[in-house]
Amino acid sequence: MSRNKLDETLAKYLGSIVNVALNIALVLGILGYFGIQTTSFAAMLAGAGLAIGAAWSGMLGNFAAGAFMLVLKPFKVGDFVGVAGITGTVHELGLFGTTIVTPDNVMTLVGNGKIFSDTVHNYTTLPVRRVDRQAQLAGGVDPAEACARIRAAVATIPNVSTTQPPEVNVIDLNLVGPVLAVRPYTHNDHYWQVFFDTNEAIVRVCKEAGWPAPMPTQVNRMIQG
């Protein structure tokens, strides 16, 4: 399967099935070699399999979900995904569970049934991904000037998409001042580099422009009786 460049996810899944089938065939072959009648053993094995299947219906559900995922292909090995509350890189799609390596380098096994019944976020499929950051400004800062300065600074960050320029707009207003949404686009491989560089660019622009630090304003009025 590797020589024929078969999909890595499908290859590992089929490999697991073949491994189990060959182990069962090996046991039956050894029993037959020693003269033990395997027909009755096979019938007993089928009955045991039925009982185990009824007891492990959840495991069979995971097996069926894995087969459906191979057909629908919501993700493949190497994709960066968010499934069942877990975010990370797909390491392996097994018979009953999918192995995911989280960003903090933890190997996590998630049941296929839980993945198939939940929402799947595949961050690798599309060519670019948006980085969402926010910048809180002081009340005396001109938001139009701030948007222009930050937009120009973020556009110079390495690996920021040129086909989809950064978006910098006023997203909210509060008692401190305007809040800017800073949204550059980048490839998934450079997401965290652009994420941190965007934070640094916001801090640098605010410092170079000499804008005051955003502080909550409180007005006290004394009314004499």
C-alpha positions as CSV (number, residue, x, y, z in Angstrom):
1,M,0.0,0.0,0.0
2,S,2.9,2.3,0.7
3,R,4.5,1.6,-2.7
4,N,1.3,2.3,-4.5
5,K,1.0,5.6,-2.5
6,L,-2.4,4.7,-1.0
7,D,-3.9,7.2,1.4
8,E,-2.0,6.9,4.7
9,T,-5.2,7.0,6.7
10,L,-6.8,4.2,4.7
11,A,-3.6,2.2,4.7
12,K,-3.4,2.2,8.6
13,Y,-7.1,1.4,8.9
14,L,-6.9,-1.5,6.5
15,G,-3.7,-2.7,8.1
16,S,-5.4,-2.9,11.5
17,I,-8.3,-5.0,10.0
18,V,-5.9,-7.3,8.2
19,N,-3.8,-7.8,11.3
20,V,-6.8,-8.9,13.4
21,A,-8.1,-11.2,10.6
22,L,-4.6,-12.9,10.1
23,N,-4.3,-13.4,13.9
24,I,-7.6,-15.2,14.0
25,A,-6.6,-17.3,10.9
26,L,-3.3,-18.1,12.5
27,V,-5.0,-19.5,15.7
28,L,-7.4,-21.6,13.6
29,G,-4.5,-22.9,11.5
30,I,-2.5,-23.9,14.6
31,L,-5.6,-25.7,16.0
32,G,-6.1,-27.5,12.7
33,Y,-2.5,-28.6,12.6
34,F,-2.7,-30.3,16.0
35,G,-5.9,-32.1,14.9
36,I,-8.4,-30.0,16.7
37,Q,-11.7,-29.7,14.8
38,T,-12.0,-26.1,13.9
39,T,-15.6,-26.2,12.7
40,S,-17.0,-26.5,16.2
41,F,-14.4,-24.0,17.3
42,A,-15.5,-21.6,14.6
43,A,-19.2,-22.0,15.7
44,M,-18.2,-21.4,19.3
45,L,-16.2,-18.3,18.2
46,A,-19.2,-17.0,16.2
47,G,-21.4,-17.4,19.3
48,A,-18.8,-15.7,21.5
49,G,-18.5,-13.0,18.9
50,L,-22.3,-12.4,19.0
51,A,-22.2,-12.2,22.8
52,I,-19.2,-9.9,22.8
53,G,-20.8,-7.8,20.1
54,A,-23.9,-7.3,22.2
55,A,-21.9,-6.3,25.2
56,W,-19.5,-4.1,23.2
57,S,-22.1,-2.3,21.1
58,G,-20.3,0.9,21.7
59,M,-17.0,-0.5,20.3
60,L,-18.8,-1.8,17.2
61,G,-20.3,1.7,16.8
62,N,-16.8,3.1,16.9
63,F,-15.8,0.6,14.3
64,A,-18.7,1.5,12.0
65,A,-18.0,5.2,12.5
66,G,-14.4,4.7,11.5
67,A,-15.5,2.9,8.3
68,F,-17.8,5.8,7.4
69,M,-15.1,8.4,8.1
70,L,-12.9,6.5,5.6
71,V,-15.6,6.9,3.0
72,L,-16.5,10.5,3.7
73,K,-12.9,11.6,4.5
74,P,-13.6,14.6,6.8
75,F,-9.8,14.5,7.5
76,K,-6.7,12.5,6.9
77,V,-3.5,11.7,8.7
78,G,-1.5,14.9,9.2
79,D,-4.4,17.3,9.2
80,F,-4.8,19.8,12.0
81,V,-8.4,19.3,13.3
82,G,-10.8,20.1,16.1
83,V,-12.9,17.1,17.0
84,A,-15.0,16.2,20.2
85,G,-13.4,19.1,22.1
86,I,-9.8,18.1,21.1
87,T,-7.6,20.2,18.8
88,G,-4.5,18.7,17.3
89,T,-2.8,16.9,14.4
90,V,-4.3,13.5,13.3
91,H,-1.7,10.8,14.0
92,E,-3.7,7.7,13.1
93,L,-7.2,6.6,12.3
94,G,-7.6,3.2,14.1
95,L,-10.3,0.5,14.2
96,F,-12.1,2.0,17.1
97,G,-10.5,5.4,17.8
98,T,-8.5,8.2,16.2
99,T,-5.2,9.2,17.7
100,I,-4.6,13.0,17.8
101,V,-1.4,14.8,19.0
102,T,-2.4,18.1,20.7
103,P,-0.3,21.3,20.3
104,D,1.3,20.6,23.8
105,N,2.5,17.2,22.5
106,V,0.1,15.0,24.2
107,M,-1.1,11.8,22.5
108,T,-4.9,11.7,22.7
109,L,-7.2,8.8,21.7
110,V,-10.8,9.8,20.8
111,G,-13.5,7.2,20.0
112,N,-14.5,7.2,16.3
113,G,-18.2,7.2,17.3
114,K,-17.8,10.4,19.3
115,I,-16.0,12.1,16.4
116,F,-18.6,11.0,13.8
117,S,-21.5,12.3,15.9
118,D,-19.9,15.6,16.7
119,T,-18.8,18.6,14.7
120,V,-15.4,18.3,12.9
121,H,-13.3,21.4,12.3
122,N,-10.6,20.7,9.6
123,Y,-8.1,23.7,9.6
124,T,-5.8,22.2,7.0
125,T,-8.3,21.8,4.1
126,L,-8.4,25.4,3.0
127,P,-5.3,27.2,1.8
128,V,-5.4,30.1,4.4
129,R,-6.7,30.5,7.9
130,R,-7.7,33.7,9.7
131,V,-5.9,34.8,12.9
132,D,-8.3,36.7,15.2
133,R,-6.8,39.3,17.6
134,Q,-8.1,42.4,19.3
135,A,-6.6,45.7,20.3
136,Q,-8.0,47.8,23.1
137,L,-7.4,51.6,22.5
138,A,-7.7,54.5,24.9
139,G,-10.6,56.8,24.5
140,G,-8.5,59.7,23.1
141,V,-7.0,57.7,20.2
142,D,-8.3,58.3,16.7
143,P,-9.6,54.8,15.6
144,A,-9.2,55.6,11.9
145,E,-5.6,56.4,12.3
146,A,-5.1,53.3,14.6
147,C,-6.7,51.0,12.0
148,A,-4.4,52.4,9.2
149,R,-1.2,52.1,11.3
150,I,-1.9,48.6,12.5
151,R,-3.1,47.4,9.1
152,A,0.2,48.5,7.5
153,A,2.3,46.9,10.3
154,V,0.5,43.6,10.2
155,A,0.8,43.4,6.4
156,T,4.6,43.4,6.7
157,I,4.6,40.3,9.0
158,P,6.3,37.3,7.3
159,N,3.9,34.6,5.9
160,V,0.8,36.9,6.0
161,S,-1.3,36.2,3.0
162,T,-1.1,38.8,0.2
163,T,-4.2,37.5,-1.7
164,Q,-6.3,38.2,1.4
165,P,-5.0,41.4,3.0
166,P,-5.3,41.9,6.8
167,E,-8.6,43.2,8.1
168,V,-8.5,45.9,10.9
169,N,-11.8,47.5,11.9
170,V,-13.6,48.8,15.0
171,I,-15.4,45.8,16.4
172,D,-16.6,47.2,19.8
173,L,-16.9,50.2,22.0
174,N,-16.6,50.2,25.8
175,L,-16.0,52.6,28.7
176,V,-12.2,52.4,28.1
177,G,-12.4,53.2,24.4
178,P,-12.7,51.6,20.9
179,V,-11.7,48.0,20.4
180,L,-10.1,47.0,17.1
181,A,-10.5,43.6,15.4
182,V,-7.1,42.7,13.9
183,R,-7.4,39.7,11.4
184,P,-4.5,38.7,9.2
185,Y,-4.7,35.5,7.0
186,T,-2.0,32.9,6.8
187,H,-1.3,29.3,6.0
188,N,-2.1,26.8,8.8
189,D,1.6,25.9,9.0
190,H,2.4,29.5,10.1
191,Y,-0.6,30.2,12.2
192,W,1.1,30.5,15.6
193,Q,4.1,32.5,14.2
194,V,1.6,35.1,12.7
195,F,-0.5,35.0,15.9
196,F,2.4,36.0,18.1
197,D,3.9,38.4,15.5
198,T,0.5,40.2,15.3
199,N,0.5,40.7,19.1
200,E,4.0,42.2,18.9
201,A,3.0,44.4,16.0
202,I,0.1,45.9,17.9
203,V,2.3,46.6,20.9
204,R,5.0,48.2,18.7
205,V,2.6,50.4,16.8
206,C,1.0,51.7,20.0
207,K,4.4,52.5,21.5
208,E,5.7,54.2,18.4
209,A,2.6,56.3,18.0
210,G,2.8,57.4,21.7
211,W,-0.8,56.4,22.4
212,P,-1.8,56.4,26.1
213,A,-2.4,53.1,27.8
214,P,-6.1,52.2,27.8
215,M,-7.5,52.9,31.3
216,P,-11.1,52.8,32.5
217,T,-12.5,56.3,33.1
218,Q,-14.6,57.1,36.1
219,V,-16.4,60.5,36.6
220,N,-17.5,61.4,40.1
221,R,-20.0,64.2,40.6
222,M,-20.8,65.7,44.0
223,I,-24.3,67.1,44.4
224,Q,-24.8,69.3,47.3
225,G,-28.0,69.1,49.1
